């Protein structure tokens, strides 16, 4: 049986938590001048990954899933 490889792109984007995964929110990279301060502030933290996507990420990150 070959070794399971971690998807390096997914490893950089998702963090494992006790209940699932977290990821950084979109729309916070460029063209920030026209976005309201409230909107930028609310995009700061990490967001939970939806339950529908959790199985896919488990396959991409096999070593961290166990």
Beta strands, then each sheet from edge to edge (+ up, - down):
strand 1: 14-16
strand 2: 21-24
strand 3: 46-48
sheet 1: 1+ 2- 3+
end
